[in-house]
Amino acid sequence: MTDRDDALRRELGWTGPEETDYEPPKPKPDPPPAPKPPTPSRPPVDYVPPESQAPDPSPRGGQPEASPPPFLDPERQGSGYRQPQRYGPPPGSPRDTGPLPPPNRPDEGARTPQPDWQPPPRPPRPAAQPAPPPQQPGPPTQPWKAPLYPPEAASAPPPTGSYADRIRADDLVPSRKVPPARGWRLALYKATFGTVNLGQSPDEIRQAELERRIKAVLRGHYKIGVMGKGGVGKTTVSASVGSVFAELRQDDRVVAIDADTAFGKLGSRVDPKVQGSYWELASDQHLETFADVRSRVGNNAAGLFVLAGEATPARRRVLDPAIYREATSRLDRYFSISIVDCSSTMDTPVTQEVMRDLDALVVVSSPWVDGAAAAGQTMDWLAARGLTNLLQRTVIVLNDSDGHADKRTRSILAQQFASQGQKVFEVPFDGHLRPGGVIDHTNQMSAATRRKFIEIAASLAEHFPTRDDRSRQRY
């Protein structure tokens, strides 16, 4: 090898042995710079690539999933991402074959995505819902029409009742106050010729409520017994309570019956001119109308009728249970309410017969110790015989017949009786009732006395039978 060859070897960088045929490879020329790919144009918003080109959203091979561009991230605010529009059946349905290609638009031309452009990740499909059960064949549905009324009116239930019931005069006609009947309100009403009407006072409203209770519906008969020690005003209370019922219940007939075998005076307190008695009424076989019965009983101005006892002491006839039962059975045909003035002796046969037919009881007591003790014995006598139902319909009347009762004594007695569950009424002294004359009308009483008797009658009326049960058990 010549020097020329050695120089050429050194120039070419040959370091191998001299005798080999190996020649070093020629250096490759630098490749030309690759042209940059053009920036792909933004695909249409409603474009959905075919399912074959859409990348699998689940990562494969442990490689992380590429995040979508910011302008295509649906979770990023302000990205302007809009859910791609689908055509055809809903996803997951049996007829779903994948998204359809977008419609061709003449203004866009045939656009094809660039190879390096990656479509946005497709949102996961919702779980397939079970197919609804087949509907039963029915009448053809009518096309929906918009309602002519507000939507909330469609959900309201239809009104019930008739149109006539919905038209109430109280809502259309202004109510007019009832004019007062007494006091300064009445004076003002008269002084202004009716232009200033303040209405009834609270006391008048309370009395009107009591009278309404007295006028309640009554079916069948209602018998009230009055018992008490002699001299406490038992006959006066019987005539007064009966007159209140007769005055306020004009459509019913009310009768007071004298069942006191010790020369009762009920007839003289109601109608002194009465001629009939138990025996005439029981022996008359021609009582066919009320006019026939009317000739055997008396009455006062309030409308209270009375069946008197034996009027002539010289012709003493003893009242027995049979006569009482026959006479009262005939009165029951024409009278709705009966007030029975019982004897002061509870063990007599007539009193026993009276107790068998009572619906309510009034026990009269004087506001003194002896009268209250007798009233207490009467209550014990009823409880000992098991008349618990009658005890629940019993009221206590503390009658001040002479006007000498002590206010403290009356209050203590009222509390003692009320503690046993009884209703107690204190009747004040009334000079119109003291002489023992005829109780012709309730207006003859003082306002306080009349009010108390109205309260007593209203308390008794609470137990009126609401159905016609003539065979009901009284006690």
C-alpha positions in Angstrom: 0.0 0.0 0.0 1.4 3.3 -1.0 1.6 6.5 0.9 -1.2 7.8 -1.2 -3.4 5.1 0.0 -2.5 5.8 3.6 -3.3 9.4 3.2 -6.6 8.5 1.7 -7.3 6.2 4.6 -6.5 8.8 7.1 -8.7 11.3 5.2 -11.6 8.9 5.2 -11.1 8.0 8.9 -10.2 4.4 8.2 -8.9 2.6 11.3 -9.3 -1.0 10.3 -6.5 -3.3 9.3 -4.8 -2.6 6.1 -5.3 -6.0 4.4 -9.1 -6.2 4.8 -11.6 -5.4 2.1 -14.0 -3.6 4.5 -14.9 -0.1 3.5 -16.6 2.2 5.9 -20.2 3.2 5.1 -20.8 6.4 3.5 -22.4 9.0 5.7 -26.1 9.5 5.0 -27.1 12.9 4.0 -29.4 14.9 6.4 -33.1 14.3 5.6 -35.0 17.3 4.5 -37.2 18.9 7.1 -40.7 17.4 7.1 -43.4 19.9 6.2 -45.6 20.8 9.0 -49.1 19.5 8.8 -51.7 22.1 8.1 -53.9 23.0 11.1 -57.2 21.1 10.8 -60.2 23.2 10.4 -62.8 23.0 13.3 -65.4 20.4 12.6 -69.0 21.3 12.8 -70.6 21.3 16.2 -73.3 18.8 15.4 -70.9 16.4 13.7 -70.7 12.9 15.2 -68.0 10.7 13.8 -68.9 7.1 12.8 -68.6 4.7 15.6 -65.8 2.9 13.9 -63.6 6.0 14.1 -64.7 7.1 17.6 -62.0 6.2 20.1 -62.8 3.8 22.9 -63.5 5.9 26.0 -62.0 3.2 28.3 -58.2 3.2 28.5 -56.4 0.3 27.0 -53.2 -1.3 28.0 -52.9 0.9 31.0 -52.4 4.1 28.9 -54.2 7.2 30.3 -56.9 8.6 28.2 -56.2 11.8 26.4 -58.1 14.8 27.7 -60.3 16.6 25.2 -59.5 20.0 24.1 -60.8 22.8 26.3 -63.3 24.0 23.7 -64.8 20.5 23.6 -64.8 19.8 27.4 -68.5 19.6 28.6 -67.5 20.1 32.2 -65.6 23.2 31.6 -67.5 26.4 31.8 -67.3 28.8 28.9 -66.1 26.1 26.6 -69.2 26.4 24.3 -69.6 22.7 24.2 -73.0 21.5 22.9 -74.3 18.0 23.0 -74.1 16.6 19.5 -77.4 16.0 17.9 -78.4 12.5 17.2 -80.7 11.1 14.6 -82.8 8.0 14.8 -84.0 5.9 17.7 -82.9 6.8 21.3 -79.6 5.2 22.5 -80.1 1.7 24.0 -83.3 0.9 22.1 -83.4 -2.3 20.1 -83.4 -0.4 16.9 -80.4 1.7 17.7 -77.7 1.0 15.1 -75.4 3.9 16.0 -75.3 7.5 15.0 -76.1 8.5 11.5 -73.8 10.7 9.4 -74.6 14.3 9.5 -76.7 15.8 6.7 -74.8 17.3 3.8 -74.8 21.0 3.7 -74.2 22.8 0.4 -72.3 25.6 2.0 -69.7 23.4 3.7 -69.0 21.0 0.9 -67.5 17.6 1.3 -65.5 18.1 4.4 -63.4 15.2 5.7 -61.6 15.3 9.0 -57.8 15.4 8.9 -56.0 12.2 9.9 -54.5 13.7 13.0 -57.7 15.3 14.3 -59.2 13.4 17.2 -63.0 13.7 17.8 -64.2 14.6 21.2 -65.0 11.6 23.6 -68.4 10.3 23.3 -70.5 10.5 26.5 -71.3 7.1 28.0 -74.6 5.6 26.9 -77.4 5.4 29.5 -78.3 2.0 30.8 -80.8 0.3 28.7 -84.3 0.6 30.1 -86.6 -2.4 30.1 -89.2 -2.3 27.3 -92.6 -1.1 28.5 -95.4 -3.8 28.6 -97.6 -3.8 25.6 -100.6 -1.6 25.9 -104.0 -3.0 25.8 -106.0 -2.0 22.7 -108.4 0.7 23.5 -110.3 3.5 21.8 -108.2 5.8 19.6 -106.7 8.7 21.5 -107.9 12.2 20.5 -105.3 14.8 19.5 -104.3 17.0 22.4 -105.8 20.5 22.5 -104.6 23.4 24.6 -107.0 24.1 27.5 -108.8 27.4 27.5 -108.3 27.9 31.2 -105.1 28.3 33.3 -103.1 25.1 33.9 -103.7 25.1 37.6 -107.4 25.0 37.1 -107.1 21.6 35.4 -105.8 19.9 38.6 -108.6 21.3 40.8 -111.3 18.8 41.6 -114.8 19.5 40.2 -117.1 21.3 42.7 -119.6 19.1 44.6 -123.1 19.9 45.5 -125.8 21.7 43.7 -125.6 25.3 42.5 -128.6 26.3 44.7 -126.7 25.2 47.8 -123.8 27.3 46.9 -125.9 30.5 46.7 -126.2 31.6 50.3 -128.1 34.6 51.3 -125.7 35.4 54.2 -122.9 36.1 51.6 -125.0 38.3 49.4 -127.3 40.2 51.8 -125.6 42.1 54.6 -126.5 40.8 58.0 -128.6 43.1 60.3 -128.0 43.1 64.0 -130.9 42.1 66.2 -132.1 45.2 68.0 -131.5 45.3 71.8 -134.4 44.5 74.1 -133.3 46.3 77.3 -130.7 48.6 78.8 -128.9 51.6 77.5 -128.5 50.0 74.1 -132.3 50.0 73.7 -132.5 53.7 74.9 -129.9 54.6 72.3 -131.7 52.7 69.6 -134.9 54.5 70.3 -133.3 57.9 70.6 -131.8 57.6 67.2 -135.0 56.2 65.6 -133.2 52.9 64.8 -130.2 54.5 63.0 -127.7 53.4 65.7 -128.1 49.7 66.4 -125.4 48.3 68.6 -127.1 44.9 68.8 -127.8 42.8 71.7 -125.7 42.9 74.9 -123.7 39.8 76.0 -126.3 39.0 78.6 -129.1 39.0 75.9 -127.0 36.8 73.7 -126.5 34.4 76.5 -130.2 34.3 77.2 -131.0 33.8 73.6 -128.7 30.7 73.6 -130.5 29.3 76.6 -133.9 29.8 74.9 -132.6 28.1 71.8 -131.6 25.0 73.9 -135.1 24.9 75.4 -136.6 25.0 72.0 -134.6 22.0 70.8 -136.2 19.1 68.9 -138.1 16.7 71.1 -139.3 13.3 70.0 -141.8 11.4 72.1 -142.5 12.3 75.8 -140.3 13.9 78.4 -141.2 13.7 82.1 -139.6 15.7 84.8 -140.0 15.0 88.5 -139.7 17.6 91.3 -138.9 16.4 94.8 -138.0 18.1 98.1 -138.7 18.5 101.7 -142.0 20.3 102.6 -141.7 24.0 102.8 -138.7 24.5 100.5 -140.8 25.8 97.5 -141.2 22.5 95.6 -144.6 23.4 94.2 -143.4 26.9 93.2 -140.5 25.5 91.3 -142.8 23.0 89.6 -145.1 25.7 88.4 -142.3 28.0 87.4 -140.3 25.5 85.4 -143.5 24.3 83.7 -144.5 27.8 82.8 -141.1 28.5 81.2 -141.4 25.4 79.0 -145.0 26.3 78.0 -144.0 29.9 77.2 -141.0 29.0 75.0 -142.4 25.8 73.4 -145.6 27.0 71.8 -145.8 24.1 69.5 -145.8 21.5 72.3 -148.3 21.0 75.1 -146.9 21.1 78.6 -148.8 19.8 81.7 -148.1 19.9 85.4 -149.3 16.9 87.4 -149.9 17.0 91.1 -148.7 13.7 92.6 -148.4 14.9 96.2 -150.6 12.8 98.3 -150.4 15.2 101.3 -152.9 17.7 100.0 -150.9 19.1 97.1 -151.5 22.7 96.1 -150.2 22.7 92.5 -153.7 23.2 91.1 -154.2 26.4 93.1 -150.8 27.8 91.9 -151.6 27.3 88.3 -155.4 27.5 87.9 -157.6 27.7 91.0 -160.7 27.2 88.9 -159.8 23.7 87.7 -162.6 21.2 88.3 -161.1 17.9 87.1 -158.8 15.6 88.9 -157.3 12.1 88.6 -160.5 10.3 89.2 -162.6 12.2 86.6 -159.9 11.8 84.0 -159.3 8.1 84.6 -163.1 7.2 84.7 -164.0 9.1 81.5 -164.4 6.6 78.7 -165.0 9.2 75.9 -161.7 11.0 75.7 -161.2 10.9 72.0 -159.9 14.4 71.2 -157.9 17.0 73.0 -161.1 19.0 73.6 -162.3 16.1 75.7 -159.1 16.2 77.8 -159.1 20.0 77.9 -162.3 19.9 80.0 -160.6 17.9 82.7 -157.5 20.0 83.2 -156.8 23.7 83.9 -154.3 26.1 82.5 -152.6 29.5 83.1 -151.8 32.5 80.9 -148.4 31.0 80.0 -150.0 28.0 78.4 -149.2 25.5 81.2 -151.9 22.9 81.8 -152.4 21.3 85.2 -153.9 18.0 86.5 -154.9 18.8 90.1 -155.2 16.4 93.0 -158.0 16.1 95.4 -159.5 19.5 95.8 -162.1 18.9 98.6 -160.6 17.7 101.9 -164.0 16.5 103.1 -164.1 14.0 100.2 -160.8 12.4 100.8 -159.8 10.0 98.0 -156.4 8.4 98.3 -154.4 8.4 95.1 -153.0 5.0 94.3 -150.5 3.9 91.6 -153.3 2.4 89.4 -155.2 5.7 89.2 -152.0 7.6 88.6 -150.9 5.2 85.8 -154.3 5.3 84.0 -154.6 9.1 84.2 -151.0 9.8 83.0 -151.3 7.3 80.2 -154.2 9.3 78.8 -152.3 12.6 79.1 -149.4 11.2 77.2 -151.5 11.0 74.1 -151.8 14.8 73.9 -148.9 16.3 76.0 -145.2 16.2 75.1 -143.7 17.5 78.4 -144.9 16.6 81.9 -143.8 18.2 85.2 -144.7 15.9 88.1 -144.9 17.5 91.6 -143.9 14.5 93.8 -144.6 13.8 97.4 -142.0 14.7 100.0 -142.1 11.1 101.2 -140.0 9.0 98.8 -141.2 5.6 100.0 -144.9 6.0 99.1 -146.3 3.7 96.4 -147.3 6.7 94.2 -143.8 8.1 94.4 -142.4 4.7 93.4 -144.7 4.7 90.4 -143.6 8.2 89.5 -139.9 7.3 89.6 -140.4 4.5 87.1 -141.4 6.9 84.4 -139.1 9.9 84.8 -136.6 11.2 82.3 -135.1 13.9 84.6 -135.3 15.1 88.2 -135.2 18.4 90.1 -134.3 18.2 93.8 -135.4 21.4 95.6 -133.5 22.4 98.8 -133.6 25.4 101.0 -130.3 27.3 101.5 -130.1 26.1 105.1 -128.7 23.0 106.8 -132.0 21.1 107.3 -133.2 21.6 103.7 -129.7 20.7 102.3 -129.6 17.6 104.5 -133.0 16.4 103.2 -131.8 17.0 99.6 -128.7 15.0 100.3 -130.8 12.1 101.7 -132.8 12.2 98.5 -129.6 11.8 96.4 -128.4 9.0 98.6 -131.8 7.2 98.3 -131.5 7.4 94.5 -127.9 6.1 94.5 -128.8 3.2 96.9 -131.4 2.0 94.4 -129.1 2.0 91.5 -130.7 4.9 89.7 -127.4 6.1 88.3 -128.9 7.3 84.9 -131.4 9.4 86.7 -128.7 10.9 88.9 -126.8 12.0 85.8 -130.0 13.9 84.8 -130.7 15.5 88.2 -130.2 19.2 89.0 -130.2 20.8 92.5 -132.1 24.0 93.1 -131.3 26.1 96.2 -134.5 28.1 96.5 -134.4 31.2 98.8 -138.1 31.2 99.6 -138.0 33.7 102.5 -135.1 36.0 101.6 -133.1 35.3 104.7 -130.5 33.0 103.3 -126.9 33.8 104.0 -124.7 34.3 100.9 -121.8 32.3 102.5 -124.1 29.4 103.3 -125.5 29.3 99.8 -122.0 29.3 98.3 -120.8 26.4 100.6 -123.9 24.3 99.8 -123.5 24.9 96.1 -119.8 23.8 96.2 -120.7 20.7 98.2 -123.4 19.6 95.7 -121.3 20.5 92.7 -118.4 18.4 94.0 -120.6 15.3 93.4 -121.0 16.2 89.8 -124.5 17.7 90.0 -125.6 21.0 88.5 -126.6 23.5 91.1 -128.8 26.6 90.6 -129.4 29.3 93.2 -132.9 30.9 92.8 -133.0 34.3 94.6 -135.9 35.5 96.7 -138.8 36.9 94.6 -141.6 38.8 96.3 -144.0 38.0 93.5 -143.7 34.3 94.3 -143.6 34.4 98.1 -147.3 35.0 98.9 -148.3 31.8 97.2 -150.6 33.2 94.6 -151.2 32.1 91.0 -148.1 31.9 88.8 -149.9 33.2 85.8 -147.0 34.3 83.7 -143.2 34.3 83.9 -143.1 38.1 83.3 -144.4 38.5 86.8 -141.1 37.3 88.2 -138.1 39.5 88.7 -135.5 39.4 85.9 -133.0 37.5 88.1 -135.5 34.9 89.1 -136.8 34.4 85.6 -133.3 34.0 84.3 -132.6 31.3 86.8 -135.6 29.3 85.8 -134.6 29.6 82.2 -131.2 28.2 83.1 -132.9 25.3 84.9 -135.2 24.5 82.0 -132.2 24.7 79.5 -130.2 22.3 81.7 -133.2 19.8 81.7 -133.6 20.2 77.9 -130.1 18.9 77.3 -131.4 15.4 77.8 -134.3 15.6 75.3 -134.6 12.4 73.3 -133.8 12.9 69.6 -135.7 9.9 68.4 -139.2 8.6 69.2 -138.4 5.7 71.6 -141.5 5.5 73.8 -140.4 2.2 75.4 -137.0 3.4 76.5 -135.8 2.7 80.0 -136.1 5.8 82.2 -133.6 4.8 84.9 
